[in-house]
């Protein structure tokens, strides 16, 4: 069972506060935000084997929050810190972890209005993308972390936590004031990334640096806003409001037993001189899906007939292959002859989706009761503004 601790950042005290689930239930100061600590660099501590996920996160986090200037500290909302029983480095995260987070969040939706996930940066964009498909669009769910541990000098951890709390609080207030006007500020609130002063749509973002506080960016969609040193500013652009083309279409339901049978989806990047025999094992059963990272606007070596034949044979067997560009900016068009050859092989377009979004979307689609052809059709739908074209 996760451990719950209520934190009152503005109270500047900790010892006398409720710390057990029973005490929390009897507390009159109801928290509307749940912060879920999953592990990752943000909570790591030194060990004889290097950095490992640390415990006692409530005490450690509150101690750091109390170093904020009084005005900024007093503006932070009360929140419950939910510590998972198994903390991991995010490089060990799997699609099962996405499903478990989805279940945990959904079990708490009657108790909380917004969620913040403290996550390692290595696979943070994958988790944010997956949650954008799994959770209701209107449910504020923020994924954040840090490049450096919480207690490290000049760490970015405290700033990212503060910003995430302010963003979550803002989205809660906005929902309470606009729920009767049906004009939400953000169409897609699930799976946001708050990191390095930026508010990003998670299924449009990728990790771009291993060390910079600006560790994530959204190349094909402008930031939704900024939050720095306690100052929150939402962007005033149409990209913030009307982004979803299939807004009335719900993502296919995931099977109840899905956590025990995660389908194999692989990522294959083209390289000069690639040969069919080098990739045939990646296309063979039990692989069900492939994210193919092609050249430019979706091109592949169309003179390499054995390679194209291998792709077509896999597609004919029911393997769903999605074509996306290796380039961070721009979309797959498949209008060149070298790109149309992939379409002729049964490969579908990934448009301008990030690798993380395409991978999580395809994986989750295979966890429903759809056939391969139905997965292709479903992948072409724009469920959560995961693409712009």
N, C-alpha and C positions, 0 to 999 in steps of 0.2 A: 504493500500500500504506500502511496506517496505520503510524504510528511508535509503537513501544512503549518506555516507560521505566519502570523499577521504582523506586518511592519507598519509603523506609523512614522514615516520619515520626519514630519514636521514636529513631532512630539519631543524629540531629542532625549528620549529615554527608551530603555529596552527591557530592563530587568523585571518590571512589574506588569509587563504586557502579557496577554494570553498567548500560550504557545502550543496547546494541545487542541485537537479537533473539537472536543467537548467544550472547552473554554471558548473557542472561536464561535461555536454555534450559539453560545449565550452572550456573546459580545454585542453591545448596542451599536457599536461603530462598524457598520457593514462595509466591507470592501467590495468594490465593483470590478476590480482588476485582479486577475490571477497571473502571477509571474511563474512560469514553469522552468525550473532549472534542470537541464538535461546533461550538463557537463560542458566540455569544451574549454578553450584557452581562458575564457573569462573567469572561470573558477579554479584554474589550475594552481598547484603549489609544487615547490621543489621536492624531489625525492632522490634517492641514490640512483634511480634509473632515468632521471630527467623529470620533466613536468608531467604530472598526473592529475586527474580530476580530484579536487579537494572537497572536504566536507565543511560543516559549520557555516554554510553560506548565509543564513539569516544574520548572524552576528557580524560576519565579515562585510556583507553588503550594507547593512545599516551603518556600520562604522565609517565606511567610505562616503555614504550619502550625507552623513553629518559633517563632512568637511566642506560641503557646498556653502556658499554665502547664504545668510539667513533668509533673504528674500526669495532666492531660488528654492531653498529647502522647504519653505512654507508653502510654496505653490505646488508641491508634489502631492499626489493623492495617496491615501491609505491603500495598501495592497496585500494580498496573501501570497506568500512565497511557497510554491509547491515543489518540493525536492523529490525527484524520481529516485526510487530505490536502487536503480542501476545507472550510475553516471558513466558516460563514455566520451572518448575522443571522437569527434564527428567523422573522422576518417573510417570509423567502424560502423557508422550508421548504414542502415539498409532500408529498403521499402517497408519491411515489417515495422520499423520504427515510425515511419509516416503513419501507418495504420493505427499503431498504438497511441500516438499523439492525437490523432483524429478522434479515437474512442474516448480518450481522457478528456479532451476539450468538450466533446459533446455531452459527456456525463456531468459537466460543470456548467452548462449553458443556462440552467435555471438559477444558478447562484451568482454568476458573473456576467458582466456586459462586454468585457474585453479581455484579451489574453496576450501575454508577452512571453515568448519562448527564448530563453538564454541558451544559445546553441554554438557549437564550434563553427569556425568559418570555412573549413574545408568543404563541407557539403551543405552549408547553410542555404545556398540558392536552390539546391535540389529540394530540401525540405519546404522552403517557402513556396516553391512552385507546386509541389504536391498538395500542400494545404490549401492553395488557392482553388484546386479542383475538388478537394474533399469536403471543405467547409462551406456553409452558406456564404454567398457573396457579401451579405450585409453584416456579417459578424466580424468586428475588428480583431484581427489576429496579427501580431507583429513578431517578426523573427529578428533577433539581434545577437550580438556577441562582441568579441573584441580581438584585436591582433595581439594584445599583451594582457597578462593576468591582472586581476583586479588590484592587487596590492603593489604591482610594479610601478616604479616612479614614472610619471608622465604617461601612464597607461590611458588608452582610449576607452577603457571599460566603463568608467563612471559616467562619462559624457554620453555614451550610447544608451546606458540604462536610464539616465535622466531624460534624454530625448524620447525614448520609447514610452516612458510613463506619461510625458506631456502629450505625445501624439495619441496614445490610447485614451487619455482623459478628454482630449479635444473631440475625438470621434464619438465618445459616449455622450458628451454634451450636445454635439451636433445632432445625434440621433434623437435625443429627448426633445429638442426644439423643432425638429423638422419632420417628425414621424407623421404628423397630420397633413403636411404639405406634399409629401411624397417627392421631395426634391433633395435627395441625399447629395452631400458634397462629393463623395467618392462612390462610384458604382461598385468597384471591386475593393473591399476592405480586408478580405481574408488573404493572408500570406504577404503582407507588406514587409519590406526590409527597412529598418531604421539603422543607419550605420554611417559614421563619419560625417555627421551634420546633414545627411541627405535622407529624404523619405522616398523610397523607391517601390514601384510595383514589383513584388518578388518574382513573378513569373516572366518578367522582362529584364531581370538583372543577373549579373555574373560577378564572380570574384575576379578582380583585375590586378590585385597586388598581394604579395605575401607579407608585406611589412607596413605599408602606408596606412594611416588611420582612415584614409579614403579607400578602403579595401574593396568596395563594391561600386558598380556603376550600371546604368541602364542605357545602353548605346542607342537603341532604336525608339526609346520613349523618354522624354524629359523627366527629371525628378518631379515628384508630386508636391514637393515642398522642401523646406529646410528647417532644421532645429539645432540651434547652437547657443550654448551658454544660457539656456533657459528661455530663449526667444524662438517661438514657433511661427513659421510663415508658410501658408499653403500657396501653391502656385495658382495663378489666375489664368488658366488655359483650358481649352476644351478637352485636352488630353486627360485632365483630372476628372471631368464629369461624364461625358458620353464616350465610353471606350468599347463597350461590349456590343457586338453585332448580333449575337444570338442570346440576348439577355433573358429571354423567356425559356431557353432550353437548359434543362438541368443535366449535369454530368451523369452518365449512366451509373446505376447503383452498383456498389461493390458487393461481391458475394460475401456472406457471413464467414465462410471458411477460408477466405482469401489469405489471411495471415499465414496459413500453413502451406500455401502453394504459390509462392511468388514466381511469376513467369520470368524467363530469361530474356532480357533485352540487352543488346550489346551496342557499343559505340565504335564505329569503324571510320577511321580517317584515311582518305586517299593520299597516296604519296607517289611521286614520279617513279615509274617503273613497276608499279604494283602488278602482281600476277594473280591469276585465278586460283592457283593452288595455294597461295599464301593466305587466302581468305575463306576458302571453302569450309574449313572447320568451324569458322565463326558463323557461317550461314547454316550449318547442319543442326538437326534436332539435338537437344531440346530447345534451341533458340527459337523464339516466336516473333521477335521484333529486332530491327536494326535501325539505329540512327546513323545514317551515312553522311559524313562530313565531306562534301565535294568541294571542287574548286570554284572560285568566283561566284557567279550567279546560279550555280547549280550544275557545273560541268563535270564530266568524267571522260576518260580516254575512250572516245567512241571507235577508235581503230582497234582497240583491244577486244576483239570479239569473244575470246574465251572468258574474259572477266564479265562482260555483259551477259553472256550465256549463263554464267554462274548466278548472277543476280536474278535473271529471269526464272531459272530453275527453282531458286529459293522462293521467289514470289509465287510461282505456280503451286508450290507445296503449301502455301498459306503463311509464309513468313512475310510480315508487313515491314517494308523498308521505307523509311522516311528520309528524304533528301533535304539537307540543310547546308548552308555555306560555311566553310571554314572561316570566312571573314566575319568579324564581329558586327560590322555595320552593313545594312542592306538586306535584301530579300532574295530568295531563290525564284528565278523566273522560268528556267528550263526552256528558254526560247532559242538558245543556240542549238546547233545540230548536236553538239557534244552533250547538251542537257536533255534534249528530246530523246536521245538514245536511252537515257535512264527511264523516262516516262514510258517508252516502248517496252521496257523490261518490267513494267508493273510497279515502278517506284513512284511514291506520291510526294507531293511538295510539303516541306516544312515551313515555307514562307519565311518570315523573319524571326521565327522563334529562337530563343536561346537553346543551347544544347540541353541545359538543365530542365527547361520547361518541356521540350520535346520528349526527353527521356522519361520524365515523371508522368507526362500525359499518356504516352504509349503504354508504359508499364501498368498504369491504373486502368486503362481501357481493357487490357487483357485480363484484369481481375473481375470483369463483369461477364455476363453470359453472352457476349457478342461473338459472332463468327469473325473470321479474318476479314471478309468483305465488309461486314458491319463495323469493324474496328477502323477500317480505312475511311468509311463514310463519317464515322464519329470523329476521327482525327481531323477531318476537314472543317469541322464546326469550330467556331470561335467562342468557347464557353465563357471564359473569364478574362477577356481582353488579352489573351496570351500572345496574340499577334495583331499587327496593325494593317495588314493587307488581306 
